[in-house]
Amino acid sequence: MFYRPEAGHGLPHNPFNAIIAPRPIGWVSTRGTAGDNLAPYSFFNAVAYVPPQVMFASTGAKADRQGTKDSVAQIIETGVFCVNIATGDMRDQVNASSAPLPAGTNEFQAAGIEAAECETIDCPRVASAAAALECRMTRILPLAGKANYAVFGVVTGVHLRDDCVVDGRFDPRAAGGWIARLGYKDYAAVQDLFEMDRPA
């Protein structure tokens, strides 16, 4: 099978999300004049080691935000955000925080998620997340298409949940493993690991 995206695929569901998978989920928390916000993004990854940097992409817009979503609007306003790393034991809360709620609605409260304050930025974080990356936005790039943006940030603080540090390594398998987005309505909890040495 071959298809050109602009011509359509002819399948019952778009295969694009399922092809590029699994994708880590960046559970992005922000604070702005409208209040605190929390939303999951599956177009998320690390992009550099020194200094540590991450990115996530927001696609689509809300009617009550001008051409974007709550997270991007608040990052434009404040210049900071936090990426929370959720585990399998928090999958229901991650899903609940994806609801299309009106701007100004606090997803922490709506989904029953405990918030804590960040250390290096004025922003909430998920108190029980396996890890949380406090970030200062470095740039927001418009992408092809309507209301598509890539947000880049440098990590200024890192929180690790104590039970997810095992033998000196970050390992959240005891908390249900890393949550990853596959495609369609499919997700995975990463539990099965293996090691390989790179060629000399």
C-alpha positions in Angstrom: 0.0 0.0 0.0 1.1 3.5 -0.8 -0.7 6.8 -0.2 -0.1 10.5 -0.4 -1.3 12.2 2.8 -3.1 15.0 0.9 -5.1 12.4 -1.1 -6.1 10.3 1.9 -5.3 6.7 3.0 -8.7 5.1 2.5 -8.4 3.2 5.8 -11.0 3.4 8.6 -8.4 5.2 10.8 -5.4 7.4 10.1 -2.3 5.1 10.4 0.2 8.0 10.9 0.1 8.0 14.7 0.5 4.2 14.8 3.5 4.2 12.4 5.7 6.5 14.6 5.3 4.7 17.9 5.8 4.3 20.7 6.0 8.0 21.6 6.7 9.2 25.2 4.0 11.4 26.7 5.0 14.8 28.0 2.4 15.8 30.6 2.8 19.6 30.4 1.9 21.8 33.3 1.7 25.6 33.0 0.6 28.7 34.9 -0.9 31.9 33.5 -3.3 34.7 34.3 -6.1 32.2 33.6 -4.8 29.8 36.3 -3.0 26.5 36.3 -3.2 24.0 33.4 -2.2 20.4 32.8 -2.4 18.5 29.5 -0.7 15.4 27.9 1.2 15.7 24.6 2.4 12.7 22.7 4.6 14.6 20.3 7.3 15.0 23.0 11.0 14.2 23.3 14.4 15.2 24.6 16.6 17.0 22.0 19.9 17.7 23.7 22.1 16.7 26.7 24.1 19.8 27.6 22.3 21.8 28.6 19.4 19.3 28.8 16.6 20.4 26.5 13.2 19.0 25.5 10.4 19.8 23.0 6.8 19.1 22.5 4.4 19.9 19.7 0.9 21.2 20.1 -1.5 20.6 17.2 -4.9 22.2 16.8 -6.6 25.0 18.6 -9.4 25.7 21.1 -12.2 28.1 20.4 -11.5 30.0 23.5 -7.8 30.5 22.7 -6.5 32.4 19.7 -5.1 29.9 17.3 -3.6 27.5 19.8 -4.3 25.5 23.0 -4.0 26.5 26.7 -0.5 25.2 27.2 1.1 27.1 24.4 -0.9 30.2 25.2 0.3 30.2 28.8 4.0 29.4 27.8 3.9 32.4 25.5 2.6 34.5 28.5 5.1 33.3 31.1 8.1 31.7 29.3 8.1 28.6 31.5 6.5 25.1 31.7 7.0 21.8 33.4 7.1 18.4 31.7 5.8 15.6 34.1 6.7 12.0 33.3 3.7 9.8 34.1 3.8 6.1 34.8 1.3 3.3 34.3 -0.1 3.9 37.8 -1.2 7.3 36.7 -2.7 6.5 33.3 -6.3 7.3 34.3 -5.2 10.8 35.6 -3.3 11.4 32.4 -6.3 10.6 30.3 -8.6 12.7 32.5 -6.4 15.7 32.1 -6.8 15.5 28.3 -10.5 16.6 28.4 -11.2 19.6 26.3 -12.1 21.9 29.2 -12.7 25.6 29.0 -9.7 27.9 29.3 -9.1 28.7 33.0 -10.2 25.3 34.2 -7.7 23.8 36.6 -7.1 20.2 35.3 -5.2 19.4 38.5 -8.5 19.9 40.4 -10.8 18.6 37.7 -8.9 15.3 37.5 -8.1 15.0 41.2 -4.3 15.3 40.8 -2.1 16.7 43.6 0.0 19.7 42.5 3.3 20.8 44.0 5.3 24.0 43.3 8.4 23.9 41.1 11.7 25.0 42.5 13.3 27.1 39.7 10.2 28.4 37.9 6.8 29.8 38.9 4.8 26.8 37.7 2.9 23.8 39.2 4.1 20.2 38.8 2.4 16.8 39.3 3.5 16.0 42.9 3.5 12.2 42.4 4.9 12.1 38.8 7.8 9.7 38.4 9.9 12.7 37.2 9.3 16.3 36.5 11.4 18.6 34.3 11.2 22.3 35.0 11.8 24.2 31.8 12.4 27.7 30.5 11.1 28.2 27.0 13.8 28.9 24.4 11.6 29.2 21.3 8.2 28.4 19.9 8.3 27.5 16.2 5.2 27.6 13.9 5.0 24.3 11.9 3.3 23.6 8.6 -0.5 23.4 8.9 -3.0 25.3 10.9 -2.3 25.8 14.7 0.8 23.5 14.8 3.6 24.7 17.1 6.8 23.2 18.4 7.8 24.4 21.9 11.5 24.1 23.0 12.8 24.5 26.5 16.0 24.2 28.5 15.7 22.1 31.7 16.4 24.1 34.8 15.4 21.6 37.5 14.7 17.9 37.7 12.5 16.1 40.2 12.8 12.3 40.6 10.4 10.2 42.7 12.4 8.4 45.3 10.9 4.9 44.5 11.8 5.4 40.8 15.5 5.6 41.5 16.7 2.0 41.7 20.4 1.1 42.1 21.4 4.6 41.0 19.3 4.6 37.9 15.9 6.1 37.0 13.6 3.1 36.7 9.9 3.6 37.1 8.9 0.0 36.4 7.7 -0.5 40.0 5.2 2.3 39.4 3.8 0.8 36.2 6.5 1.6 33.7 6.8 4.5 31.3 3.5 5.4 29.5 3.8 5.6 25.7 1.4 6.5 23.0 1.0 4.1 20.1 -1.8 5.0 17.7 -5.6 5.1 17.6 -6.7 4.5 21.2 -3.7 2.4 22.0 -1.1 3.0 24.7 1.7 0.9 26.2 3.4 0.7 29.6 7.1 0.0 29.0 8.3 -2.8 31.3 10.5 -5.0 29.2 14.0 -3.6 29.0 17.3 -5.0 27.4 20.8 -3.6 27.2 23.2 -3.4 24.3 26.7 -2.0 24.1 27.5 0.3 21.2 30.3 -0.8 18.8 33.7 0.6 19.8 
